[in-house]
Amino acid sequence: MRLASLRSAQHANNYWDKKGGIKSTGDVDICLNRFTDLFKENSTYRGGVIESGDLDASCAGSNDDDPACYEEHLFKREGLNIIRNHGQNQNQNQNKNSSNPLFYFHSFHLLHSPLNIPNSYVNRMNEIIFPYKFDSESRQNYSAMALYMDDVVGELVEELKAQGMWDNTVLAFVADNGGPVYLPGSANNFPLKGGKYSDWQGGVKTNAFLAGGWVDRKRESKAGVGYDGVVSIADWYGVFSGLAGVDLKDEKSEKANRWMDIHKPLLPKLAPVDSLDETSVDGHGLLSAILSGSPTNPRPNLPISDVAFLQYPYKLVQGVQPYSDHQGPLYPNCTTIANEVWHNDSHIFDDVIPWSHNASELAEHVWAHDCGYEPGCVFDVEEDPGERNDLRNVAGYEGKGEELKKLLEEANKSLFKPNRGGSSVEACEWR
């Protein structure tokens, strides 16, 4: 199975010059946001940019349809080359099936701050909504970025078809978290509550879909189906491992556990891989459930974080949660722009820097709400997907919060929180 990667530094950076900046992440790192590492298909390479032209920012402000120095253009370019080369090799060997499969992972920088987007996409987005107009530049740019991402997915699919690979492809499109509702994030998770950085549904419930010729052959309904069961982002590992015939066991952690049994028997053991495959629960697999639209829910329990737990349809949320409010159908709007929603996770040299040292002011601007821990807020997210009705003191739900709290405490016993050490200036590559 061929793997491919194209990576940049940090979890966000400027889309034009590919460097960091406080507008990208809200942080100032140990390298003063000047570290850049963009490498291609080389798991052992630990250095700077291989092709200096990839750092070119000369097309910033260009009116070209798809400026060549835009970061997402680089990722798309590499993706198309990988698919094209693999397809051509398959065709030359007259082997279009599964003996030499391709696993391709395209990790979009979109949609993420800073909201850099080519002018052509801003213009296209404005044309799409005409005669209406955006009253927020951030929302305009965010929408234009979604349009760019949609185009990239379309081009990758067309290349898979051109290479005769689409008929045997499973494409999974997955978001890693809910949209950021703070400025300049400008996402909208309506009608759900909250957003990124919170354990509310707006922060953890995301869109996902499957497509591809393989999916078309396997699904029971040719018109497509929706799946309402619980899926963790970790489950896609199990899905693709099953498709590739790969064992889900983590050999390294099992080896470490055997070592601890002998040398450190009192240490807690590493947990097995938490990902569903095709025989995870009573023979019901996640992929078959999705393809059939089955009401079967192979994952009845899901730890969301160390302070939130889902036993569908009941959900426990504990502690102080940011972004504990609802957006309207139009967000951000004039009111929210005037009463700016702040970012709650800014750092300087790994230290958290609050936007205000006035606790009341800070809580107001990050929409903070304290659910407490005895046991916390309890919701039925099937009947109440917007999490408006706390059930902890409602007749008929006595004990539900305590039940969920015990499940959370048990799950936290195997929560892996490694000591990642501190940042080092030796990692910086000054340019």
C-alpha positions as CSV (number, residue, x, y, z in Angstrom):
1,M,0.0,0.0,0.0
2,R,1.6,3.3,-1.1
3,L,1.4,6.2,1.3
4,A,1.8,9.8,0.4
5,S,2.3,13.0,2.4
6,L,2.8,16.7,1.9
7,R,3.1,18.5,5.2
8,S,3.7,22.0,6.5
9,A,4.7,23.3,9.9
10,Q,2.4,23.9,12.8
11,H,-1.4,23.2,12.5
12,A,-1.9,26.4,10.6
13,N,0.1,29.0,8.7
14,N,-0.2,31.7,6.1
15,Y,-1.5,30.2,2.9
16,W,0.8,32.4,0.7
17,D,4.3,32.3,2.2
18,K,3.6,29.2,4.3
19,K,5.0,30.8,7.5
20,G,3.3,30.9,10.9
21,G,1.8,34.0,12.4
22,I,-0.4,35.0,15.3
23,K,-3.3,35.3,12.8
24,S,-2.9,31.7,11.9
25,T,-3.1,30.0,15.3
26,G,-3.4,32.8,17.9
27,D,0.1,31.7,19.1
28,V,3.6,32.9,19.2
29,D,5.8,29.8,19.3
30,I,9.4,29.2,20.4
31,C,10.5,29.9,16.9
32,L,8.7,33.3,16.8
33,N,6.4,31.8,14.1
34,R,9.3,31.6,11.6
35,F,9.7,27.8,11.4
36,T,8.8,26.2,8.0
37,D,9.0,22.5,7.2
38,L,7.4,21.4,3.9
39,F,8.5,17.9,2.8
40,K,7.2,15.4,0.3
41,E,7.0,11.6,0.5
42,N,10.0,11.0,2.7
43,S,9.3,9.7,6.2
44,T,12.9,10.1,7.3
45,Y,13.5,13.6,6.1
46,R,14.0,16.2,8.9
47,G,14.9,19.4,7.3
48,G,13.6,22.5,5.6
49,V,11.8,22.9,2.3
50,I,13.0,20.7,-0.5
51,E,11.8,23.0,-3.3
52,S,12.3,26.7,-2.4
53,G,9.7,27.7,-5.0
54,D,7.0,26.2,-2.9
55,L,7.5,29.1,-0.5
56,D,7.0,31.7,-3.2
57,A,4.3,34.2,-2.1
58,S,4.4,36.3,-5.3
59,C,0.9,35.3,-6.3
60,A,-0.7,36.7,-3.2
61,G,-3.3,39.2,-4.4
62,S,-3.4,37.7,-7.8
63,N,-6.6,37.5,-9.8
64,D,-5.7,34.2,-11.5
65,D,-8.3,31.5,-11.3
66,D,-6.1,29.3,-9.2
67,P,-2.8,31.0,-8.1
68,A,0.1,28.6,-8.3
69,C,1.7,29.7,-5.0
70,Y,-1.5,29.2,-2.9
71,E,-0.8,26.5,-0.3
72,E,-3.9,24.4,-1.2
73,H,-2.9,24.5,-4.8
74,L,0.4,22.8,-3.9
75,F,-1.5,20.1,-2.0
76,K,-3.9,19.6,-4.9
77,R,-1.0,19.5,-7.4
78,E,0.7,16.8,-5.4
79,G,-2.5,14.8,-4.9
80,L,-3.2,14.8,-8.6
81,N,0.3,13.7,-9.4
82,I,0.2,10.9,-6.9
83,I,-3.1,9.6,-8.3
84,R,-2.0,10.0,-11.9
85,N,1.3,8.2,-11.4
86,H,-0.3,5.4,-9.5
87,G,-2.9,5.0,-12.2
88,Q,-0.4,5.0,-15.0
89,N,1.7,2.4,-13.2
90,Q,-1.4,0.2,-12.7
91,N,-2.3,0.5,-16.3
92,Q,1.2,-0.3,-17.5
93,N,1.2,-3.5,-15.4
94,Q,-2.4,-4.2,-16.5
95,N,-3.3,-4.4,-12.8
96,K,-6.2,-2.2,-11.9
97,N,-7.5,-4.2,-8.9
98,S,-6.3,-4.5,-5.3
99,S,-2.8,-6.2,-5.4
100,N,-1.1,-2.7,-5.3
101,P,-3.7,-0.4,-3.6
102,L,-3.2,3.3,-3.0
103,F,-4.0,4.8,0.4
104,Y,-4.1,8.6,-0.1
105,F,-4.8,11.0,2.7
106,H,-5.5,14.6,1.8
107,S,-5.4,16.8,4.9
108,F,-6.8,20.2,3.9
109,H,-5.5,23.3,5.6
110,L,-8.9,24.6,4.7
111,L,-11.1,25.6,6.5
112,H,-8.8,27.3,9.0
113,S,-7.5,30.7,9.9
114,P,-5.9,32.8,8.6
115,L,-8.7,33.1,6.1
116,N,-6.5,33.6,3.0
117,I,-8.3,32.8,-0.2
118,P,-7.6,33.8,-3.9
119,N,-9.5,36.8,-5.1
120,S,-11.1,34.8,-7.9
121,Y,-12.9,32.6,-5.3
122,V,-14.1,35.7,-3.3
123,N,-15.6,37.0,-6.6
124,R,-17.2,33.6,-7.4
125,M,-18.7,33.4,-4.0
126,N,-20.1,36.9,-4.2
127,E,-21.6,36.0,-7.6
128,I,-23.3,32.9,-6.1
129,I,-25.1,34.8,-3.4
130,F,-26.0,37.9,-5.6
131,P,-28.1,40.0,-5.1
132,Y,-27.4,39.4,-1.5
133,K,-24.2,40.6,0.1
134,F,-21.9,39.4,2.9
135,D,-21.9,41.8,5.9
136,S,-18.8,40.1,7.3
137,E,-15.5,39.8,5.5
138,S,-14.6,36.7,7.6
139,R,-17.8,34.9,6.6
140,Q,-17.3,35.8,3.0
141,N,-13.7,34.4,3.0
142,Y,-14.8,31.3,5.0
143,S,-17.5,30.6,2.4
144,A,-15.1,31.1,-0.4
145,M,-12.7,28.6,1.2
146,A,-15.4,26.0,1.3
147,L,-15.9,26.6,-2.4
148,Y,-12.2,26.1,-3.1
149,M,-12.2,22.8,-1.1
150,D,-15.3,21.6,-3.0
151,D,-13.4,22.2,-6.3
152,V,-10.3,20.3,-5.1
153,V,-12.4,17.3,-4.1
154,G,-14.0,17.4,-7.5
155,E,-10.7,17.5,-9.3
156,L,-9.3,14.6,-7.3
157,V,-12.4,12.5,-8.1
158,E,-12.1,13.3,-11.8
159,E,-8.5,12.2,-11.8
160,L,-9.4,8.9,-10.1
161,K,-12.0,8.4,-12.8
162,A,-9.5,9.3,-15.6
163,Q,-7.1,6.7,-14.3
164,G,-9.7,4.0,-14.1
165,M,-9.5,3.9,-10.3
166,W,-12.8,5.3,-9.2
167,D,-14.8,2.1,-9.6
168,N,-12.6,0.5,-6.9
169,T,-12.3,3.5,-4.6
170,V,-13.7,4.3,-1.2
171,L,-13.6,8.0,-0.5
172,A,-14.3,9.2,3.0
173,F,-14.8,12.9,3.6
174,V,-14.5,13.7,7.3
175,A,-14.3,16.9,9.4
176,D,-12.2,16.8,12.6
177,N,-14.2,19.2,14.7
178,G,-17.1,21.6,14.6
179,G,-16.6,25.0,13.1
180,P,-14.9,27.8,15.1
181,V,-17.5,30.4,16.1
182,Y,-15.0,33.0,17.4
183,L,-13.7,35.7,15.1
184,P,-12.1,35.5,12.6
185,G,-13.2,31.8,12.5
186,S,-16.7,32.8,11.5
187,A,-18.2,29.3,11.1
188,N,-21.8,28.6,11.8
189,N,-23.0,25.3,13.5
190,F,-26.7,26.2,13.5
191,P,-28.9,24.7,14.9
192,L,-26.4,23.0,17.2
193,K,-24.9,24.6,20.4
194,G,-21.3,25.8,20.6
195,G,-18.4,25.2,18.3
196,K,-14.7,24.2,18.2
197,Y,-13.0,23.9,21.6
198,S,-16.2,22.9,23.3
199,D,-17.8,19.5,24.0
200,W,-21.2,20.7,22.8
201,Q,-22.7,19.1,19.7
202,G,-21.6,22.1,17.7
203,G,-18.0,21.3,18.6
204,V,-18.0,17.5,18.2
205,K,-20.7,16.6,15.7
206,T,-19.5,17.0,12.2
207,N,-20.4,16.2,8.6
208,A,-19.0,13.1,6.9
209,F,-19.9,11.1,3.8
210,L,-18.7,8.1,1.8
211,A,-18.5,7.9,-2.0
212,G,-16.7,5.9,-4.7
213,G,-17.5,3.1,-7.1
214,W,-16.8,0.5,-4.4
215,V,-19.4,2.1,-2.2
216,D,-21.9,2.3,-5.1
217,R,-21.6,-1.5,-5.6
218,K,-21.9,-2.4,-1.9
219,R,-24.7,-0.2,-0.7
220,E,-28.2,-1.6,-0.6
221,S,-30.0,1.5,-1.7
222,K,-28.8,2.9,-5.0
223,A,-30.3,6.3,-4.1
224,G,-27.9,6.6,-1.2
225,V,-28.6,6.4,2.5
226,G,-28.0,8.4,5.6
227,Y,-26.6,6.9,8.8
228,D,-27.7,8.2,12.2
229,G,-25.4,6.0,14.4
230,V,-22.4,7.2,16.4
231,V,-19.1,7.3,14.6
232,S,-15.8,8.4,16.1
233,I,-13.1,9.9,13.9
234,A,-10.9,7.0,15.2
235,D,-13.2,4.5,13.6
236,W,-12.0,5.4,10.1
237,Y,-8.8,3.6,11.0
238,G,-10.7,0.4,11.6
239,V,-12.7,0.9,8.4
240,F,-9.7,1.2,6.1
241,S,-7.7,-1.4,8.0
242,G,-10.6,-3.8,7.3
243,L,-10.7,-2.9,3.6
244,A,-6.9,-3.4,3.3
245,G,-7.0,-6.7,5.4
246,V,-4.8,-5.2,8.1
247,D,-5.0,-6.4,11.7
248,L,-6.2,-3.7,14.1
249,K,-3.7,-4.7,16.8
250,D,-1.0,-2.2,17.8
251,E,2.1,-4.4,17.9
252,K,4.2,-1.7,19.5
253,S,1.8,-1.2,22.4
254,E,1.4,-4.9,22.9
255,K,5.2,-5.3,23.0
256,A,5.4,-2.5,25.6
257,N,2.7,-4.2,27.7
258,R,4.6,-7.5,27.7
259,W,7.7,-5.6,28.8
260,M,5.8,-3.9,31.6
261,D,4.4,-7.2,32.7
262,I,7.9,-8.4,33.4
263,H,9.7,-5.2,34.5
264,K,7.1,-2.7,35.7
265,P,4.0,-4.8,36.6
266,L,2.4,-1.9,38.6
267,L,2.3,0.5,35.6
268,P,-1.0,0.8,33.8
269,K,-1.1,-1.0,30.5
270,L,-1.6,0.7,27.1
271,A,-5.2,0.2,25.9
272,P,-5.9,-1.6,22.6
273,V,-6.7,0.4,19.5
274,D,-10.2,2.0,20.0
275,S,-11.5,1.7,16.5
276,L,-14.4,-0.3,15.0
277,D,-14.0,-2.9,12.3
278,E,-16.5,-5.1,10.5
279,T,-17.0,-7.5,13.5
280,S,-16.8,-5.1,16.4
281,V,-20.1,-5.6,18.1
282,D,-22.0,-8.9,17.7
283,G,-20.9,-9.2,14.1
284,H,-22.2,-5.8,13.2
285,G,-19.6,-3.7,11.5
286,L,-19.5,0.1,11.1
287,L,-19.0,0.1,7.3
288,S,-21.9,-2.3,6.7
289,A,-24.1,-0.3,9.0
290,I,-23.4,2.9,7.2
291,L,-23.9,1.4,3.7
292,S,-27.2,-0.1,4.7
293,G,-28.5,2.8,6.8
294,S,-29.0,0.3,9.5
295,P,-30.4,1.4,12.9
296,T,-27.8,-0.8,14.5
297,N,-25.4,1.3,16.5
298,P,-22.0,-0.5,16.8
299,R,-20.7,2.2,19.2
300,P,-23.2,2.7,22.0
301,N,-20.6,4.5,24.2
302,L,-18.2,7.2,23.2
303,P,-15.8,9.2,25.5
304,I,-15.8,12.6,23.9
305,S,-13.1,14.1,26.2
306,D,-12.0,13.7,29.8
307,V,-15.1,15.8,30.8
308,A,-17.8,14.6,28.3
309,F,-19.3,11.2,27.6
310,L,-22.0,10.0,25.1
311,Q,-24.1,6.9,25.8
312,Y,-26.4,7.6,22.9
313,P,-28.8,9.3,23.1
314,Y,-27.7,10.6,26.5
315,K,-24.7,12.9,26.9
316,L,-22.9,14.2,30.0
317,V,-20.9,17.5,29.8
318,Q,-18.8,18.6,32.8
319,G,-16.9,21.7,33.9
320,V,-16.5,25.1,32.3
321,Q,-17.3,24.9,28.6
322,P,-16.5,27.8,26.2
323,Y,-18.8,28.8,23.4
324,S,-21.9,27.6,25.3
325,D,-24.5,29.3,23.1
326,H,-26.3,29.0,19.8
327,Q,-25.7,30.7,16.5
328,G,-28.7,31.8,14.4
329,P,-29.3,31.0,10.8
330,L,-27.1,34.0,9.9
331,Y,-23.8,34.0,11.8
332,P,-21.7,36.0,12.3
333,N,-24.0,39.0,12.0
334,C,-24.0,42.7,12.9
335,T,-24.7,41.9,16.6
336,T,-22.0,39.3,17.0
337,I,-19.5,41.4,15.2
338,A,-20.1,44.3,17.6
339,N,-20.0,41.9,20.6
340,E,-16.9,40.0,19.4
341,V,-16.5,36.4,20.4
342,W,-12.9,35.8,21.5
343,H,-10.4,33.0,20.9
344,N,-9.9,31.0,24.1
345,D,-6.6,29.2,23.4
346,S,-3.9,31.7,22.6
347,H,-0.3,31.0,23.7
348,I,3.1,32.7,23.9
349,F,5.9,30.2,24.3
350,D,3.5,27.4,25.4
351,D,1.9,29.6,28.1
352,V,-1.8,30.3,27.8
353,I,-2.5,34.1,27.4
354,P,-6.1,35.1,28.2
355,W,-7.5,38.0,26.2
356,S,-8.6,39.5,29.4
357,H,-7.5,39.1,33.1
358,N,-11.0,40.1,34.1
359,A,-12.7,36.8,34.7
360,S,-16.2,38.1,34.1
361,E,-15.3,39.9,30.9
362,L,-13.4,36.8,29.6
363,A,-16.4,34.5,30.4
364,E,-18.8,36.8,28.6
365,H,-16.7,36.9,25.4
366,V,-16.1,33.2,25.2
367,W,-19.7,32.3,26.1
368,A,-18.5,30.3,29.1
369,H,-20.9,28.1,31.1
370,D,-20.1,26.0,34.1
371,C,-21.8,22.6,34.2
372,G,-20.0,21.6,37.4
373,Y,-19.0,18.0,38.2
374,E,-21.8,16.6,40.4
375,P,-22.5,15.1,37.9
376,G,-22.6,17.8,35.2
377,C,-25.1,18.7,32.5
378,V,-27.2,15.9,31.0
379,F,-28.9,16.0,27.6
380,D,-30.9,13.7,25.3
381,V,-29.3,14.7,22.0
382,E,-31.8,12.8,19.9
383,E,-34.8,14.6,21.3
384,D,-32.9,17.7,22.0
385,P,-30.0,18.0,19.5
386,G,-29.5,21.7,20.4
387,E,-28.8,20.8,24.0
388,R,-31.2,23.3,25.4
389,N,-32.8,21.2,28.1
390,D,-30.6,20.0,31.0
391,L,-32.1,16.8,32.4
392,R,-30.1,16.4,35.6
393,N,-32.9,17.6,37.8
394,V,-35.8,16.5,35.6
395,A,-38.2,13.8,37.0
396,G,-37.7,10.5,35.2
397,Y,-34.0,11.0,34.6
398,E,-32.8,10.6,38.2
399,G,-29.5,8.8,38.3
400,K,-28.7,9.2,34.6
401,G,-26.1,11.8,35.3
402,E,-24.4,9.6,37.9
403,E,-24.5,6.6,35.6
404,L,-22.8,8.6,32.8
405,K,-20.3,10.0,35.3
406,K,-19.2,6.5,36.3
407,L,-18.8,5.5,32.7
408,L,-16.7,8.6,32.1
409,E,-14.5,7.9,35.1
410,E,-13.9,4.3,33.9
411,A,-13.0,5.5,30.4
412,N,-10.6,8.1,31.9
413,K,-8.6,5.3,33.5
414,S,-7.2,4.4,30.1
415,L,-6.9,8.0,28.8
416,F,-3.5,8.4,27.4
417,K,-1.9,11.7,28.2
418,P,1.8,11.5,27.3
419,N,4.4,13.9,28.5
420,R,5.4,15.5,25.3
421,G,8.1,17.6,26.8
422,G,8.7,21.3,26.2
423,S,9.5,23.3,23.1
424,S,13.2,23.7,22.1
425,V,14.7,26.5,20.2
426,E,17.0,23.9,18.6
427,A,14.0,22.9,16.4
428,C,13.8,26.3,14.9
429,E,15.0,26.8,11.4
430,W,15.6,30.5,10.9
431,R,14.9,32.0,7.5
